[in-house]
Amino acid sequence: MEIFVQQLFNGLTIGSVYSMVALGLTLVYGILHIPNFAHGALYMMGGYITLTMMTKLGFHYWLAIIVSVLAVGFIGVLMERFVFNLLRDAPPIHDKIAAIGILLFLEAFAQFVWGADYQTMPTPYGQVVNLFGLTFTLQRILIIVSAIIVMILLYLFLKKTFTGATIIAMAQNREGANLVGINTNKVAMLTFMISGGLAALAASLAAPINLVFPGMGHLVILKAFVIIILGGMGSIPGAIIGGYILGFSESLGATYISNDYKDLIAFILLVIILTVKPTGLFAKGGH
């Protein structure tokens, strides 16, 4: 029973990271219909920037994270302005090729600047907490709490603010949003900024548990794509719930089936769910 609860908690931790990454991905997809393959590289950049701020400039963990979120958000805006915006009227395949190009460029850049070695990120929250006979590290609790706060804030932003309403309007119909005077360029930039910021935050929170290296975004982004397909492309609740479904399946699968196959679980789950419900759990219209 203790192992089960411990694994549920681990599932909650992994799921929180996946959900944050998938949220950024689904926002961009829902609004601009761009499957941003470079999102994993933004995640990776987030990890490196936080690490550099702490180790080279001696910033406190939270301050480093804020710098990282802003910096990666800015990289997201640059990507939207100088790449995706220019390709808006190009055939859809061009977006995808450009995104893969950005991904390769950022990975090569990271390898050039920081080297290919695995690096460990220090954290002020390495303490172990005992609760009801179970051991948790503070960092894992921090990941879960931060993810929940971010999701609530994002929900309130999208539902309660005028800017949030323009994002949702644009997700439903870009042309229509343009006609009613919404500045679609601004909304697109803002969406990429939020998306990059979420990726950086997820990486900065997860890195002390995992490691920082140029390819750290690969598996995470593959799984984020699985999540947004699971949840229904462009659905925000779908991205959140899909992230946790995957997190739980992985941590329980690793314990009760085999640790060797835990990365396969995402794809097995994808096949099962799409067989039953081809449009995903929360298909469009479920906003």
Secondary structure as UniProt FT lines:
FT   HELIX           2..32
FT   TURN            37..38
FT   HELIX           39..55
FT   TURN            56..57
FT   HELIX           61..79
FT   HELIX           80..84
FT   TURN            85..89
FT   HELIX           92..114
FT   TURN            124..125
FT   STRAND          128..131
FT   TURN            132..133
FT   STRAND          134..137
FT   HELIX           138..160
FT   HELIX           162..172
FT   HELIX           174..179
FT   TURN            180..181
FT   HELIX           184..206
FT   TURN            207..209
FT   TURN            214..216
FT   HELIX           217..230
FT   TURN            233..234
FT   HELIX           236..256
FT   HELIX           259..261
FT   HELIX           262..276
FT   TURN            278..279
FT   TURN            281..282
FT   TURN            284..285
//
